[in-house]
Amino acid sequence: MSIENTIREQISSNPILLYMKGSPDQPQCGFSAQAVRCLMSCGKRFAYVDILANPEIRATLPTIANWPTFPQLYVNGELVGGCDIVTDMFDSGELQTLIDSVELQG
Amino acid sequence: MTMQASIEETLRGAMPLEWLEVVNESHNHARPGTQTHFKVTAVSPVFAGMGQVKRHQQLYALLSQQLQDGVHALALHTYTPQEWALRQGVAPASPDCMGGGH
């Protein structure tokens, strides 16, 4: 599978997906750490991809998404934004509402 | 020209701005003395009717050269004049960088 298709498959099959530097337990960047904190506070399971461990994804996703930096949060296949937008939405309660609306399988 | 000046000049040339602040935050981060981390607060009427993702995509596109030239953290805070008035002119703080993966 091409790397583009791999990414599209990840985004379409994970209703809440965070592309980040490091892992939620050990984020490697303050911006990723902040996005993780916001997401965790919303109380729902989410998938993540560590782009430091996946250099091809790190190189390719920005061109697909038209978004050059990380983290990137996807909900129901749509780009929600990076750290700044996620934090603003968390502060305003919009993120909680959005995450609450997601139906997880299984 | 400093990176900060380059970012300011590019944005001022591209859209009407009621407020623009570009802060070099590199000193808070992994590499003191460098020009890698910036925070941009931009207030413009052109953002009206655009979602946050589109606003950020527009600024990223305008600043693609700077991103290629070494800027790798760009905190963006984009408001319409009305939204800025509601915030009473205060943009959020950036998180501390942890120095990994740069």
N, CA and C atoms of all chains as a GROMACS GRO file, in nm:
protein
  624
    1MET      N    1   0.085  -0.118   0.000
    1MET     CA    2   0.000   0.000   0.000
    1MET      C    3   0.089   0.124   0.000
    2SER      N    4   0.054   0.222  -0.079
    2SER     CA    5   0.134   0.344  -0.079
    2SER      C    6   0.118   0.415   0.054
    3ILE      N    7   0.212   0.503   0.082
    3ILE     CA    8   0.207   0.573   0.211
    3ILE      C    9   0.083   0.662   0.218
    4GLU      N   10   0.044   0.720   0.103
    4GLU     CA   11  -0.078   0.803   0.101
    4GLU      C   12  -0.199   0.720   0.139
    5ASN      N   13  -0.206   0.599   0.081
    5ASN     CA   14  -0.322   0.513   0.112
    5ASN      C   15  -0.320   0.467   0.257
    6THR      N   16  -0.200   0.441   0.309
    6THR     CA   17  -0.189   0.404   0.450
    6THR      C   18  -0.245   0.514   0.539
    7ILE      N   19  -0.207   0.637   0.508
    7ILE     CA   20  -0.255   0.749   0.588
    7ILE      C   21  -0.406   0.764   0.577
    8ARG      N   22  -0.457   0.756   0.454
    8ARG     CA   23  -0.603   0.771   0.435
    8ARG      C   24  -0.678   0.661   0.509
    9GLU      N   25  -0.621   0.540   0.507
    9GLU     CA   26  -0.682   0.427   0.579
    9GLU      C   27  -0.681   0.454   0.730
   10GLN      N   28  -0.570   0.506   0.780
   10GLN     CA   29  -0.564   0.539   0.924
   10GLN      C   30  -0.670   0.641   0.961
   11ILE      N   31  -0.682   0.744   0.879
   11ILE     CA   32  -0.774   0.853   0.912
   11ILE      C   33  -0.919   0.806   0.902
   12SER      N   34  -0.947   0.721   0.802
   12SER     CA   35  -1.087   0.679   0.785
   12SER      C   36  -1.127   0.570   0.884
   13SER      N   37  -1.031   0.492   0.935
   13SER     CA   38  -1.071   0.381   1.021
   13SER      C   39  -1.057   0.410   1.170
   14ASN      N   40  -1.004   0.528   1.205
   14ASN     CA   41  -0.993   0.564   1.347
   14ASN      C   42  -1.071   0.693   1.372
   15PRO      N   43  -1.186   0.683   1.440
   15PRO     CA   44  -1.271   0.801   1.453
   15PRO      C   45  -1.205   0.916   1.529
   16ILE      N   46  -1.115   0.884   1.621
   16ILE     CA   47  -1.038   0.990   1.687
   16ILE      C   48  -0.891   0.953   1.672
   17LEU      N   49  -0.818   1.033   1.598
   17LEU     CA   50  -0.679   0.997   1.565
   17LEU      C   51  -0.590   1.119   1.580
   18LEU      N   52  -0.482   1.100   1.655
   18LEU     CA   53  -0.386   1.210   1.674
   18LEU      C   54  -0.251   1.170   1.616
   19TYR      N   55  -0.205   1.250   1.520
   19TYR     CA   56  -0.067   1.237   1.472
   19TYR      C   57   0.019   1.327   1.560
   20MET      N   58   0.119   1.269   1.623
   20MET     CA   59   0.192   1.344   1.725
   20MET      C   60   0.339   1.304   1.729
   21LYS      N   61   0.417   1.384   1.803
   21LYS     CA   62   0.557   1.349   1.826
   21LYS      C   63   0.565   1.275   1.959
   22GLY      N   64   0.605   1.149   1.953
   22GLY     CA   65   0.609   1.065   2.072
   22GLY      C   66   0.477   0.994   2.093
   23SER      N   67   0.455   0.948   2.214
   23SER     CA   68   0.333   0.875   2.248
   23SER      C   69   0.258   0.954   2.355
   24PRO      N   70   0.130   0.922   2.376
   24PRO     CA   71   0.057   0.993   2.482
   24PRO      C   72   0.126   0.981   2.618
   25ASP      N   73   0.187   0.866   2.646
   25ASP     CA   74   0.260   0.850   2.773
   25ASP      C   75   0.389   0.929   2.776
   26GLN      N   76   0.452   0.938   2.661
   26GLN     CA   77   0.582   1.007   2.654
   26GLN      C   78   0.588   1.099   2.532
   27PRO      N   79   0.512   1.208   2.536
   27PRO     CA   80   0.517   1.301   2.423
   27PRO      C   81   0.655   1.366   2.414
   28GLN      N   82   0.698   1.392   2.292
   28GLN     CA   83   0.833   1.445   2.269
   28GLN      C   84   0.831   1.592   2.230
   29CYS      N   85   0.719   1.656   2.248
   29CYS     CA   86   0.707   1.796   2.209
   29CYS      C   87   0.595   1.858   2.292
   30GLY      N   88   0.615   1.980   2.337
   30GLY     CA   89   0.515   2.045   2.421
   30GLY      C   90   0.380   2.064   2.352
   31PHE      N   91   0.384   2.086   2.221
   31PHE     CA   92   0.259   2.105   2.148
   31PHE      C   93   0.181   1.974   2.142
   32SER      N   94   0.252   1.864   2.118
   32SER     CA   95   0.185   1.733   2.118
   32SER      C   96   0.135   1.700   2.258
   33ALA      N   97   0.216   1.730   2.360
   33ALA     CA   98   0.177   1.701   2.498
   33ALA      C   99   0.048   1.775   2.534
   34GLN      N  100   0.039   1.899   2.490
   34GLN     CA  101  -0.080   1.977   2.523
   34GLN      C  102  -0.204   1.922   2.454
   35ALA      N  103  -0.189   1.882   2.327
   35ALA     CA  104  -0.303   1.823   2.256
   35ALA      C  105  -0.349   1.695   2.325
   36VAL      N  106  -0.252   1.613   2.369
   36VAL     CA  107  -0.284   1.489   2.439
   36VAL      C  108  -0.361   1.519   2.569
   37ARG      N  109  -0.314   1.618   2.643
   37ARG     CA  110  -0.383   1.652   2.768
   37ARG      C  111  -0.528   1.691   2.743
   38CYS      N  112  -0.550   1.771   2.640
   38CYS     CA  113  -0.687   1.811   2.607
   38CYS      C  114  -0.772   1.690   2.571
   39LEU      N  115  -0.716   1.603   2.485
   39LEU     CA  116  -0.792   1.486   2.440
   39LEU      C  117  -0.821   1.392   2.557
   40MET      N  118  -0.721   1.368   2.640
   40MET     CA  119  -0.740   1.277   2.754
   40MET      C  120  -0.847   1.330   2.848
   41SER      N  121  -0.852   1.461   2.864
   41SER     CA  122  -0.952   1.520   2.953
   41SER      C  123  -1.094   1.495   2.902
   42CYS      N  124  -1.105   1.470   2.772
   42CYS     CA  125  -1.238   1.447   2.715
   42CYS      C  126  -1.287   1.305   2.741
   43GLY      N  127  -1.197   1.217   2.789
   43GLY     CA  128  -1.240   1.089   2.843
   43GLY      C  129  -1.276   0.980   2.744
   44LYS      N  130  -1.232   0.992   2.621
   44LYS     CA  131  -1.263   0.886   2.526
   44LYS      C  132  -1.135   0.829   2.466
   45ARG      N  133  -1.139   0.698   2.437
   45ARG     CA  134  -1.023   0.633   2.379
   45ARG      C  135  -0.989   0.697   2.244
   46PHE      N  136  -0.862   0.717   2.217
   46PHE     CA  137  -0.824   0.769   2.086
   46PHE      C  138  -0.700   0.696   2.035
   47ALA      N  139  -0.687   0.695   1.903
   47ALA     CA  140  -0.571   0.632   1.841
   47ALA      C  141  -0.465   0.740   1.819
   48TYR      N  142  -0.339   0.695   1.811
   48TYR     CA  143  -0.235   0.792   1.779
   48TYR      C  144  -0.132   0.729   1.687
   49VAL      N  145  -0.062   0.813   1.615
   49VAL     CA  146   0.052   0.770   1.534
   49VAL      C  147   0.170   0.856   1.576
   50ASP      N  148   0.280   0.791   1.615
   50ASP     CA  149   0.402   0.863   1.651
   50ASP      C  150   0.479   0.892   1.522
   51ILE      N  151   0.479   1.018   1.481
   51ILE     CA  152   0.541   1.049   1.351
   51ILE      C  153   0.694   1.048   1.360
   52LEU      N  154   0.748   1.054   1.481
   52LEU     CA  155   0.894   1.041   1.493
   52LEU      C  156   0.938   0.899   1.459
   53ALA      N  157   0.850   0.804   1.487
   53ALA     CA  158   0.881   0.664   1.456
   53ALA      C  159   0.838   0.628   1.314
   54ASN      N  160   0.769   0.718   1.247
   54ASN     CA  161   0.719   0.692   1.112
   54ASN      C  162   0.758   0.808   1.019
   55PRO      N  163   0.885   0.814   0.982
   55PRO     CA  164   0.932   0.930   0.905
   55PRO      C  165   0.861   0.949   0.771
   56GLU      N  166   0.816   0.838   0.711
   56GLU     CA  167   0.745   0.854   0.582
   56GLU      C  168   0.613   0.927   0.602
   57ILE      N  169   0.544   0.893   0.711
   57ILE     CA  170   0.418   0.961   0.740
   57ILE      C  171   0.445   1.107   0.773
   58ARG      N  172   0.551   1.130   0.850
   58ARG     CA  173   0.587   1.267   0.884
   58ARG      C  174   0.612   1.350   0.759
   59ALA      N  175   0.673   1.288   0.660
   59ALA     CA  176   0.708   1.362   0.538
   59ALA      C  177   0.588   1.381   0.446
   60THR      N  178   0.494   1.286   0.450
   60THR     CA  179   0.387   1.286   0.350
   60THR      C  180   0.258   1.352   0.398
   61LEU      N  181   0.223   1.332   0.524
   61LEU     CA  182   0.095   1.384   0.572
   61LEU      C  183   0.079   1.535   0.552
   62PRO      N  184   0.183   1.616   0.575
   62PRO     CA  185   0.162   1.760   0.555
   62PRO      C  186   0.113   1.797   0.415
   63THR      N  187   0.158   1.725   0.312
   63THR     CA  188   0.113   1.759   0.176
   63THR      C  189  -0.030   1.712   0.154
   64ILE      N  190  -0.068   1.599   0.210
   64ILE     CA  191  -0.205   1.551   0.197
   64ILE      C  192  -0.301   1.644   0.271
   65ALA      N  193  -0.260   1.684   0.391
   65ALA     CA  194  -0.350   1.759   0.479
   65ALA      C  195  -0.346   1.909   0.452
   66ASN      N  196  -0.245   1.953   0.375
   66ASN     CA  197  -0.226   2.097   0.358
   66ASN      C  198  -0.204   2.161   0.496
   67TRP      N  199  -0.123   2.093   0.576
   67TRP     CA  200  -0.100   2.136   0.715
   67TRP      C  201   0.042   2.093   0.751
   68PRO      N  202   0.134   2.187   0.769
   68PRO     CA  203   0.276   2.150   0.772
   68PRO      C  204   0.330   2.103   0.906
   69THR      N  205   0.253   2.118   1.014
   69THR     CA  206   0.312   2.092   1.146
   69THR      C  207   0.235   1.983   1.221
   70PHE      N  208   0.293   1.939   1.331
   70PHE     CA  209   0.230   1.840   1.418
   70PHE      C  210   0.220   1.896   1.558
   71PRO      N  211   0.121   1.854   1.637
   71PRO     CA  212   0.026   1.746   1.613
   71PRO      C  213  -0.085   1.784   1.514
   72GLN      N  214  -0.157   1.682   1.467
   72GLN     CA  215  -0.277   1.701   1.387
   72GLN      C  216  -0.383   1.606   1.442
   73LEU      N  217  -0.498   1.662   1.475
   73LEU     CA  218  -0.609   1.581   1.526
   73LEU      C  219  -0.714   1.561   1.418
   74TYR      N  220  -0.753   1.436   1.400
   74TYR     CA  221  -0.860   1.401   1.306
   74TYR      C  222  -0.975   1.340   1.384
   75VAL      N  223  -1.096   1.387   1.357
   75VAL     CA  224  -1.216   1.328   1.416
   75VAL      C  225  -1.313   1.297   1.304
   76ASN      N  226  -1.358   1.174   1.300
   76ASN     CA  227  -1.448   1.128   1.194
   76ASN      C  228  -1.396   1.163   1.055
   77GLY      N  229  -1.266   1.145   1.038
   77GLY     CA  230  -1.207   1.162   0.906
   77GLY      C  231  -1.174   1.306   0.868
   78GLU      N  232  -1.205   1.401   0.954
   78GLU     CA  233  -1.182   1.542   0.923
   78GLU      C  234  -1.070   1.599   1.009
   79LEU      N  235  -0.987   1.683   0.949
   79LEU     CA  236  -0.885   1.753   1.025
   79LEU      C  237  -0.952   1.857   1.115
   80VAL      N  238  -0.931   1.842   1.245
   80VAL     CA  239  -0.985   1.938   1.342
   80VAL      C  240  -0.887   2.053   1.361
   81GLY      N  241  -0.757   2.020   1.361
   81GLY     CA  242  -0.656   2.124   1.372
   81GLY      C  243  -0.534   2.076   1.447
   82GLY      N  244  -0.445   2.172   1.476
   82GLY     CA  245  -0.325   2.143   1.553
   82GLY      C  246  -0.344   2.184   1.698
   83CYS      N  247  -0.233   2.200   1.766
   83CYS     CA  248  -0.237   2.227   1.911
   83CYS      C  249  -0.319   2.352   1.945
   84ASP      N  250  -0.301   2.460   1.867
   84ASP     CA  251  -0.367   2.586   1.902
   84ASP      C  252  -0.519   2.573   1.893
   85ILE      N  253  -0.566   2.514   1.784
   85ILE     CA  254  -0.711   2.500   1.764
   85ILE      C  255  -0.768   2.403   1.867
   86VAL      N  256  -0.699   2.291   1.888
   86VAL     CA  257  -0.747   2.191   1.984
   86VAL      C  258  -0.757   2.253   2.124
   87THR      N  259  -0.658   2.332   2.160
   87THR     CA  260  -0.659   2.395   2.292
   87THR      C  261  -0.772   2.497   2.304
   88ASP      N  262  -0.789   2.580   2.202
   88ASP     CA  263  -0.900   2.677   2.203
   88ASP      C  264  -1.034   2.605   2.216
   89MET      N  265  -1.049   2.494   2.139
   89MET     CA  266  -1.176   2.421   2.142
   89MET      C  267  -1.196   2.354   2.278
   90PHE      N  268  -1.087   2.310   2.337
   90PHE     CA  269  -1.098   2.250   2.471
   90PHE      C  270  -1.143   2.355   2.572
   91ASP      N  271  -1.080   2.471   2.566
   91ASP     CA  272  -1.114   2.578   2.661
   91ASP      C  273  -1.259   2.623   2.647
   92SER      N  274  -1.310   2.620   2.524
   92SER     CA  275  -1.447   2.669   2.503
   92SER      C  276  -1.550   2.558   2.523
   93GLY      N  277  -1.504   2.433   2.540
   93GLY     CA  278  -1.598   2.321   2.555
   93GLY      C  279  -1.636   2.254   2.424
   94GLU      N  280  -1.596   2.315   2.312
   94GLU     CA  281  -1.631   2.257   2.182
   94GLU      C  282  -1.568   2.120   2.160
   95LEU      N  283  -1.447   2.103   2.213
   95LEU     CA  284  -1.378   1.975   2.192
   95LEU      C  285  -1.454   1.863   2.262
   96GLN      N  286  -1.496   1.890   2.386
   96GLN     CA  287  -1.572   1.789   2.460
   96GLN      C  288  -1.698   1.751   2.383
   97THR      N  289  -1.768   1.850   2.333
   97THR     CA  290  -1.891   1.824   2.257
   97THR      C  291  -1.862   1.738   2.134
   98LEU      N  292  -1.754   1.774   2.064
   98LEU     CA  293  -1.717   1.699   1.944
   98LEU      C  294  -1.681   1.555   1.978
   99ILE      N  295  -1.597   1.538   2.080
   99ILE     CA  296  -1.553   1.403   2.118
   99ILE      C  297  -1.672   1.321   2.170
  100ASP      N  298  -1.760   1.385   2.244
  100ASP     CA  299  -1.879   1.314   2.295
  100ASP      C  300  -1.966   1.263   2.181
  101SER      N  301  -1.960   1.332   2.067
  101SER     CA  302  -2.048   1.295   1.955
  101SER      C  303  -1.994   1.175   1.877
  102VAL      N  304  -1.869   1.137   1.906
  102VAL     CA  305  -1.807   1.028   1.830
  102VAL      C  306  -1.853   0.893   1.885
  103GLU      N  307  -1.896   0.806   1.793
  103GLU     CA  308  -1.935   0.671   1.834
  103GLU      C  309  -1.819   0.577   1.808
  104LEU      N  310  -1.765   0.520   1.914
  104LEU     CA  311  -1.656   0.424   1.898
  104LEU      C  312  -1.713   0.284   1.881
  105GLN      N  313  -1.648   0.207   1.795
  105GLN     CA  314  -1.688   0.067   1.775
  105GLN      C  315  -1.619  -0.020   1.880
  106GLY      N  316  -1.690  -0.117   1.930
  106GLY     CA  317  -1.630  -0.222   2.012
  106GLY      C  318  -1.579  -0.185   2.146
  107MET      N  319   1.747   4.020   0.701
  107MET     CA  320   1.620   4.036   0.772
  107MET      C  321   1.602   3.919   0.869
  108THR      N  322   1.553   3.950   0.988
  108THR     CA  323   1.528   3.841   1.081
  108THR      C  324   1.406   3.762   1.034
  109MET      N  325   1.394   3.641   1.084
  109MET     CA  326   1.279   3.558   1.051
  109MET      C  327   1.150   3.626   1.097
  110GLN      N  328   1.159   3.689   1.214
  110GLN     CA  329   1.041   3.760   1.266
  110GLN      C  330   0.995   3.868   1.169
  111ALA      N  331   1.090   3.946   1.118
  111ALA     CA  332   1.057   4.052   1.023
  111ALA      C  333   1.003   3.995   0.893
  112SER      N  334   1.061   3.884   0.850
  112SER     CA  335   1.017   3.820   0.727
  112SER      C  336   0.872   3.773   0.738
  113ILE      N  337   0.838   3.715   0.852
  113ILE     CA  338   0.700   3.669   0.875
  113ILE      C  339   0.605   3.788   0.874
  114GLU      N  340   0.645   3.894   0.944
  114GLU     CA  341   0.559   4.014   0.951
  114GLU      C  342   0.538   4.074   0.813
  115GLU      N  343   0.647   4.087   0.738
  115GLU     CA  344   0.637   4.150   0.606
  115GLU      C  345   0.548   4.068   0.513
  116THR      N  346   0.565   3.935   0.516
  116THR     CA  347   0.484   3.849   0.429
  116THR      C  348   0.336   3.862   0.462
  117LEU      N  349   0.303   3.860   0.590
  117LEU     CA  350   0.161   3.865   0.627
  117LEU      C  351   0.102   4.004   0.599
  118ARG      N  352   0.177   4.109   0.631
  118ARG     CA  353   0.125   4.243   0.606
  118ARG      C  354   0.103   4.267   0.458
  119GLY      N  355   0.185   4.204   0.375
  119GLY     CA  356   0.170   4.221   0.231
  119GLY      C  357   0.057   4.140   0.173
  120ALA      N  358   0.005   4.046   0.250
  120ALA     CA  359  -0.092   3.952   0.193
  120ALA      C  360  -0.236   3.979   0.236
  121MET      N  361  -0.255   4.048   0.345
  121MET     CA  362  -0.393   4.068   0.393
  121MET      C  363  -0.401   4.192   0.482
  122PRO      N  364  -0.522   4.251   0.488
  122PRO     CA  365  -0.539   4.362   0.580
  122PRO      C  366  -0.536   4.310   0.723
  123LEU      N  367  -0.458   4.374   0.808
  123LEU     CA  368  -0.445   4.326   0.946
  123LEU      C  369  -0.475   4.440   1.042
  124GLU      N  370  -0.567   4.417   1.132
  124GLU     CA  371  -0.594   4.518   1.234
  124GLU      C  372  -0.497   4.504   1.350
  125TRP      N  373  -0.441   4.386   1.366
  125TRP     CA  374  -0.342   4.363   1.470
  125TRP      C  375  -0.254   4.248   1.423
  126LEU      N  376  -0.125   4.264   1.440
  126LEU     CA  377  -0.034   4.154   1.409
  126LEU      C  378   0.078   4.155   1.512
  127GLU      N  379   0.099   4.041   1.573
  127GLU     CA  380   0.212   4.028   1.665
  127GLU      C  381   0.285   3.898   1.632
  128VAL      N  382   0.412   3.911   1.607
  128VAL     CA  383   0.496   3.794   1.581
  128VAL      C  384   0.602   3.789   1.690
  129VAL      N  385   0.603   3.681   1.766
  129VAL     CA  386   0.696   3.669   1.878
  129VAL      C  387   0.790   3.551   1.852
  130ASN      N  388   0.918   3.577   1.864
  130ASN     CA  389   1.016   3.469   1.855
  130ASN      C  390   1.022   3.400   1.991
  131GLU      N  391   0.972   3.278   1.994
  131GLU     CA  392   0.969   3.204   2.121
  131GLU      C  393   1.078   3.098   2.127
  132SER      N  394   1.174   3.109   2.038
  132SER     CA  395   1.278   3.004   2.031
  132SER      C  396   1.355   2.990   2.161
  133HIS      N  397   1.367   3.102   2.234
  133HIS     CA  398   1.445   3.097   2.358
  133HIS      C  399   1.377   3.010   2.464
  134ASN      N  400   1.244   2.988   2.450
  134ASN     CA  401   1.175   2.901   2.545
  134ASN      C  402   1.199   2.754   2.514
  135HIS      N  403   1.266   2.729   2.406
  135HIS     CA  404   1.262   2.595   2.349
  135HIS      C  405   1.398   2.530   2.343
  136ALA      N  406   1.406   2.432   2.257
  136ALA     CA  407   1.522   2.344   2.262
  136ALA      C  408   1.652   2.414   2.224
  137ARG      N  409   1.642   2.518   2.142
  137ARG     CA  410   1.765   2.573   2.087
  137ARG      C  411   1.772   2.723   2.109
  138PRO      N  412   1.827   2.764   2.220
  138PRO     CA  413   1.839   2.909   2.246
  138PRO      C  414   1.918   2.977   2.135
  139GLY      N  415   1.879   3.100   2.105
  139GLY     CA  416   1.953   3.176   2.005
  139GLY      C  417   1.917   3.144   1.862
  140THR      N  418   1.820   3.059   1.840
  140THR     CA  419   1.782   3.024   1.704
  140THR      C  420   1.650   3.091   1.668
  141GLN      N  421   1.607   3.070   1.545
  141GLN     CA  422   1.482   3.131   1.498
  141GLN      C  423   1.392   3.022   1.445
  142THR      N  424   1.348   2.937   1.536
  142THR     CA  425   1.273   2.819   1.494
  142THR      C  426   1.129   2.817   1.544
  143HIS      N  427   1.104   2.883   1.656
  143HIS     CA  428   0.971   2.878   1.718
  143HIS      C  429   0.910   3.018   1.721
  144PHE      N  430   0.795   3.032   1.659
  144PHE     CA  431   0.730   3.162   1.656
  144PHE      C  432   0.583   3.149   1.693
  145LYS      N  433   0.533   3.258   1.748
  145LYS     CA  434   0.391   3.267   1.778
  145LYS      C  435   0.336   3.388   1.702
  146VAL      N  436   0.233   3.363   1.624
  146VAL     CA  437   0.174   3.469   1.543
  146VAL      C  438   0.031   3.492   1.591
  147THR      N  439   0.000   3.615   1.625
  147THR     CA  440  -0.138   3.652   1.654
  147THR      C  441  -0.181   3.751   1.546
  148ALA      N  442  -0.284   3.714   1.471
  148ALA     CA  443  -0.327   3.796   1.358
  148ALA      C  444  -0.476   3.823   1.368
  149VAL      N  445  -0.512   3.949   1.351
  149VAL     CA  446  -0.652   3.990   1.356
  149VAL      C  447  -0.685   4.054   1.222
  150SER      N  448  -0.775   3.991   1.149
  150SER     CA  449  -0.806   4.042   1.015
  150SER      C  450  -0.952   4.016   0.981
  151PRO      N  451  -1.013   4.111   0.910
  151PRO     CA  452  -1.150   4.088   0.865
  151PRO      C  453  -1.161   3.974   0.763
  152VAL      N  454  -1.051   3.939   0.697
  152VAL     CA  455  -1.060   3.832   0.596
  152VAL      C  456  -1.093   3.697   0.660
  153PHE      N  457  -1.075   3.684   0.792
  153PHE     CA  458  -1.103   3.556   0.857
  153PHE      C  459  -1.252   3.533   0.880
  154ALA      N  460  -1.332   3.637   0.863
  154ALA     CA  461  -1.476   3.621   0.885
  154ALA      C  462  -1.532   3.516   0.790
  155GLY      N  463  -1.610   3.426   0.844
  155GLY     CA  464  -1.671   3.322   0.762
  155GLY      C  465  -1.581   3.203   0.734
  156MET      N  466  -1.456   3.210   0.780
  156MET     CA  467  -1.365   3.096   0.762
  156MET      C  468  -1.354   3.021   0.895
  157GLY      N  469  -1.351   2.888   0.888
  157GLY     CA  470  -1.325   2.809   1.009
  157GLY      C  471  -1.178   2.823   1.048
  158GLN      N  472  -1.146   2.777   1.168
  158GLN     CA  473  -1.008   2.787   1.216
  158GLN      C  474  -0.910   2.710   1.127
  159VAL      N  475  -0.953   2.592   1.078
  159VAL     CA  476  -0.861   2.512   0.996
  159VAL      C  477  -0.824   2.589   0.870
  160LYS      N  478  -0.923   2.649   0.805
  160LYS     CA  479  -0.896   2.725   0.682
  160LYS      C  480  -0.807   2.847   0.709
  161ARG      N  481  -0.832   2.915   0.821
  161ARG     CA  482  -0.748   3.032   0.855
  161ARG      C  483  -0.602   2.989   0.871
  162HIS      N  484  -0.582   2.881   0.945
  162HIS     CA  485  -0.445   2.836   0.967
  162HIS      C  486  -0.381   2.787   0.837
  163GLN      N  487  -0.461   2.716   0.755
  163GLN     CA  488  -0.406   2.669   0.627
  163GLN      C  489  -0.363   2.787   0.541
  164GLN      N  490  -0.441   2.894   0.545
  164GLN     CA  491  -0.405   3.012   0.466
  164GLN      C  492  -0.273   3.072   0.516
  165LEU      N  493  -0.256   3.083   0.646
  165LEU     CA  494  -0.131   3.140   0.698
  165LEU      C  495  -0.013   3.047   0.672
  166TYR      N  496  -0.035   2.917   0.688
  166TYR     CA  497   0.073   2.823   0.659
  166TYR      C  498   0.116   2.834   0.513
  167ALA      N  499   0.016   2.849   0.424
  167ALA     CA  500   0.049   2.860   0.281
  167ALA      C  501   0.130   2.987   0.255
  168LEU      N  502   0.088   3.098   0.316
  168LEU     CA  503   0.160   3.224   0.296
  168LEU      C  504   0.303   3.215   0.349
  169LEU      N  505   0.321   3.137   0.456
  169LEU     CA  506   0.452   3.130   0.522
  169LEU      C  507   0.529   3.004   0.485
  170SER      N  508   0.495   2.946   0.369
  170SER     CA  509   0.559   2.818   0.333
  170SER      C  510   0.711   2.835   0.317
  171GLN      N  511   0.753   2.951   0.266
  171GLN     CA  512   0.898   2.970   0.250
  171GLN      C  513   0.968   2.973   0.386
  172GLN      N  514   0.909   3.044   0.479
  172GLN     CA  515   0.969   3.051   0.612
  172GLN      C  516   0.973   2.912   0.678
  173LEU      N  517   0.867   2.833   0.655
  173LEU     CA  518   0.866   2.698   0.712
  173LEU      C  519   0.977   2.613   0.650
  174GLN      N  520   1.001   2.635   0.520
  174GLN     CA  521   1.110   2.561   0.455
  174GLN      C  522   1.246   2.609   0.506
  175ASP      N  523   1.251   2.736   0.543
  175ASP     CA  524   1.379   2.795   0.583
  175ASP      C  525   1.412   2.775   0.731
  176GLY      N  526   1.341   2.687   0.798
  176GLY     CA  527   1.384   2.653   0.933
  176GLY      C  528   1.285   2.677   1.045
  177VAL      N  529   1.173   2.747   1.013
  177VAL     CA  530   1.071   2.761   1.117
  177VAL      C  531   0.998   2.629   1.127
  178HIS      N  532   0.999   2.567   1.242
  178HIS     CA  533   0.923   2.443   1.249
  178HIS      C  534   0.815   2.442   1.355
  179ALA      N  535   0.807   2.546   1.436
  179ALA     CA  536   0.693   2.557   1.525
  179ALA      C  537   0.632   2.695   1.505
  180LEU      N  538   0.507   2.694   1.466
  180LEU     CA  539   0.438   2.818   1.435
  180LEU      C  540   0.304   2.812   1.506
  181ALA      N  541   0.298   2.875   1.624
  181ALA     CA  542   0.171   2.881   1.695
  181ALA      C  543   0.090   2.993   1.633
  182LEU      N  544  -0.030   2.960   1.589
  182LEU     CA  545  -0.114   3.058   1.519
  182LEU      C  546  -0.239   3.086   1.600
  183HIS      N  547  -0.267   3.215   1.614
  183HIS     CA  548  -0.391   3.257   1.680
  183HIS      C  549  -0.456   3.358   1.588
  184THR      N  550  -0.568   3.320   1.531
  184THR     CA  551  -0.630   3.400   1.425
  184THR      C  552  -0.771   3.441   1.467
  185TYR      N  553  -0.796   3.571   1.456
  185TYR     CA  554  -0.926   3.623   1.500
  185TYR      C  555  -0.979   3.724   1.401
  186THR      N  556  -1.110   3.733   1.394
  186THR     CA  557  -1.171   3.848   1.328
  186THR      C  558  -1.166   3.964   1.428
  187PRO      N  559  -1.184   4.087   1.381
  187PRO     CA  560  -1.185   4.200   1.475
  187PRO      C  561  -1.290   4.182   1.585
  188GLN      N  562  -1.405   4.124   1.550
  188GLN     CA  563  -1.509   4.104   1.651
  188GLN      C  564  -1.464   4.002   1.756
  189GLU      N  565  -1.404   3.892   1.711
  189GLU     CA  566  -1.357   3.789   1.805
  189GLU      C  567  -1.246   3.845   1.895
  190TRP      N  568  -1.161   3.925   1.836
  190TRP     CA  569  -1.050   3.984   1.911
  190TRP      C  570  -1.103   4.077   2.021
  191ALA      N  571  -1.207   4.154   1.987
  191ALA     CA  572  -1.268   4.243   2.086
  191ALA      C  573  -1.326   4.162   2.203
  192LEU      N  574  -1.388   4.048   2.170
  192LEU     CA  575  -1.445   3.963   2.276
  192LEU      C  576  -1.336   3.907   2.367
  193ARG      N  577  -1.220   3.880   2.309
  193ARG     CA  578  -1.109   3.828   2.390
  193ARG      C  579  -1.036   3.940   2.464
  194GLN      N  580  -1.077   4.061   2.438
  194GLN     CA  581  -1.013   4.179   2.498
  194GLN      C  582  -0.864   4.183   2.469
  195GLY      N  583  -0.831   4.139   2.347
  195GLY     CA  584  -0.694   4.154   2.300
  195GLY      C  585  -0.592   4.065   2.365
  196VAL      N  586  -0.631   3.946   2.403
  196VAL     CA  587  -0.536   3.855   2.467
  196VAL      C  588  -0.531   3.723   2.390
  197ALA      N  589  -0.412   3.683   2.347
  197ALA     CA  590  -0.394   3.554   2.282
  197ALA      C  591  -0.341   3.454   2.384
  198PRO      N  592  -0.374   3.325   2.365
  198PRO     CA  593  -0.326   3.223   2.460
  198PRO      C  594  -0.174   3.207   2.458
  199ALA      N  595  -0.120   3.158   2.568
  199ALA     CA  596   0.024   3.129   2.576
  199ALA      C  597   0.055   3.000   2.501
  200SER      N  598   0.179   2.988   2.454
  200SER     CA  599   0.224   2.865   2.390
  200SER      C  600   0.274   2.768   2.495
  201PRO      N  601   0.262   2.638   2.468
  201PRO     CA  602   0.319   2.540   2.562
  201PRO      C  603   0.472   2.540   2.552
  202ASP      N  604   0.535   2.492   2.656
  202ASP     CA  605   0.680   2.475   2.651
  202ASP      C  606   0.714   2.359   2.560
  203CYS      N  607   0.818   2.379   2.483
  203CYS     CA  608   0.869   2.272   2.399
  203CYS      C  609   0.945   2.175   2.489
  204MET      N  610   0.950   2.049   2.448
  204MET     CA  611   1.026   1.953   2.529
  204MET      C  612   1.156   1.914   2.462
  205GLY      N  613   1.182   1.972   2.348
  205GLY     CA  614   1.311   1.952   2.286
  205GLY      C  615   1.326   1.825   2.205
  206GLY      N  616   1.221   1.746   2.192
  206GLY     CA  617   1.235   1.619   2.122
  206GLY      C  618   1.205   1.630   1.974
  207GLY      N  619   1.270   1.547   1.897
  207GLY     CA  620   1.232   1.528   1.759
  207GLY      C  621   1.249   1.647   1.667
  208HIS      N  622   1.340   1.735   1.700
  208HIS     CA  623   1.354   1.850   1.612
  208HIS      C  624   1.472   1.831   1.518
   0.00000   0.00000   0.00000
